[in-house]
Amino acid sequence: MVLRARMLLNGHDLSAAWCRNHQDGPRVLSAWWLSYDSGDFHPALDRPAGSVFHVADLRLVVSLRGRGVWAREQREQREQGEPAAGVLALGAGDRYAVVHTAPGEFLGRTATWRIVEEDGEARAELVLYAGPPTPVDFHHARLRAAFALELLTTGTPPRTAVLTGEETGKETGEETCEATAPGRIHWRWDTLTVTTPLDPTPFGR
């Protein structure tokens, strides 16, 4: 079995995508953003002029490939008694990965996660853009995307924590000195935390 996370641009791995992870044993929180002055397939060999990428499809994918894989939406209840919306499971045999999600955002559009099963692969996908090819200047390509994942065995219930992302700093209206600092997204799930840039960063940074 192969479990992996990928940011795909027009069907291939995007070199200009970055992530930060906080892992504790079989649990991990992963948050993503984009960079400019980077290549598409390779960090340096195919840098587009002006960091303008032609985007027809951009998606964050958590996939499990192998024999007998499956995907489903979890129906467990949260501590407050509300449905555990946005909690997806990918599994095979007596083990499975639970993907805790939150809505994403790209170019001002909000996106939600979905599950897909095809060709021996089960996926949780956040489709950030799918449409006519459009030129996107990655200097301004603000991305908001994260997930938490835990590996479990059959009969073990997933955590009930909610994945949250709080924006601070730039353009958030804060009345503190941090309001003039570069914006950040502070992601939190259970005991895990990750902070990512609100805006794209230079590739070499």
N, C-alpha and C positions, 0 to 999 in steps of 0.2 A: 504494500500500500504506500502511496505517496501523497502526503498532505503538504500543500504549499499555498502561499499568498502571492498575488501578482497584480501589478497595475498594468493593464493592457491598453495600448493605443493602436487603434485600427487592427487589432488582433495579435499584436506582438508586444513583448515586454518593453516598457518605456524606460529608457536610461535616465530620463530627467525626473523620475519619480523617486522620492525619498520617504523613509519611514523611521520612526523611533519606536522601540519596543521596551516594555518592562515585563520581565518574566519572573514567575515564582513557581518553580516545579512545573506541573502540567498546565499552568495557567499563564496567559500572556495577554497584554494590552498592546495593540498596534495602531499607531496614528500616522497619517500620510500627508505629504504636501508636495509641491512641484518646485523645480529649479529652472533658472534660465542660464544662458551661456553654456548649455549642455547639448550633446547630440541626441539623436532619436534611438537608434539601435546601439550606438556606442557613445561613451561619454565625450569623446573628442573628435572622432573621425568623420562624423556627419552632422555637424552643428548647422542648423538652418539659419539663414540670414536673418539677423534681428531677433533671433529666438522665436520666430513665427512658425508654429506647427500647424499642419492642416489636419484638423480633427474631424473624423466621421464617426468614431466610436471610442469612448473612453470609459473603462470600467475597472473597479477593484474586485478581484475574484479570490475567494478562498475555495480551493478545490481538493477533493479526495478522489484519487484514481486507483482502480483495482477491480478485482473480481467481486461481484455481489454488493457493490456500493449502493447506498440509498441516501435520500435527502428528504427531510420533512420539517414542518414548523412545529416547535415545541408548544405543548398546551398546558404546561404546569402553571401554577398560580404564584404570583409574587407575594411577598410578606404582607402587603396591604390588601390582598384578596383580589387584585385586578389581574386580568389575563396577561400572560407574559408575551406581549406582542413584540415582534422583532427578534425573537430568539429562535435560531435555526439550528438544525442538527444534520451532520454528515456522518455516516457510519458504515461499518462492514463487520460482520461477525459479532463478537461480544464487546467491541470497542466503538466509541463514537466521539466526535468532536462537536461541542456545542459552540455556536457562534452567536455572541451577544452583539446586537447591532444598534445603531442610531442613524437617523436620516443623514444623508450626505448633501453636499452642495458644491456646484461648479458653475461658474459664469452666472451666478445669481439664480440658478435653477436648483430646486430641491429634488433629491432622489431617494428612493427607498430600496431596501434589499429584497431579493427574490431568490427562490431555489430553482435549480435546473438539474435534470438527470438526463444524460445522453452519452452514448459511446463509451460505456464503462467508467464514467466520471460523474460524481455528484458535486454540485457547486452552489455556493452562496455568492450572489453577485450584486454589486451596487453599480447600476448603470448610470453613470454620471452624464453622459451625452451619447445619443444615437440619432443621427439624422444626416442631412446634407453636409458634405465636407465644408468646413468653415475655417478660415485662418484665425489662429489664436496666438496673440503675443503673450508668451509665457512670463514676461515681466509683470503682467497684470492678471495672471491666471490663478485667482484665489481658489483654493480647494479646501474643502472640509470633509474629511473621511477618516473613520476609525472603526475598529471592532475589537472585541475581547473574545478569546477562545480558551476553552478548557477541554482537556482530554479525559474521558470518563469510561468506565466499564458499565455494561448492562446492569441496570438496577440501582445505579448511583445517580441521585437527582442532581441537576445542575444548580449552581448558585442562583440566588434570586436578586442580586444587585442589578441596578440599572446603569447603563453606560451613559455618561453625561460629558459634555464639552462646554466649558465656560470661556468666553472670549474676554480678554482684558487688553488694555493699552489702546493702541491706535484706532481711532474712529469708533470707539465704544462709548464715548460720552462720559468717561470717568473724570472725576474732578481731582485726581491725584497726579503727582508728577509722572506716574506711569503712563498717563494718557498721551504723553508726547513720545514715549518709547515705542519701539517696534511692537506691533500687536502679537499676541500669543493666544493659543487655545490650550486650556488646561483640561486634559481628559482624565476622567476618573472612572474606574470600575472596581467594585469590591475594595481590596486593599492596594490596588495597582494604580499608579498615576504616570502620565506622560505629558510633556509640554512640547508643542510644535509651533512653528511660525504661523501667523495668520496670513501672511503674504508670501509669494515665492521668494526664494533666496538664490544668490549666485551659486553656481555649481561648485566652485572651488572653495566655498566657505565652510 
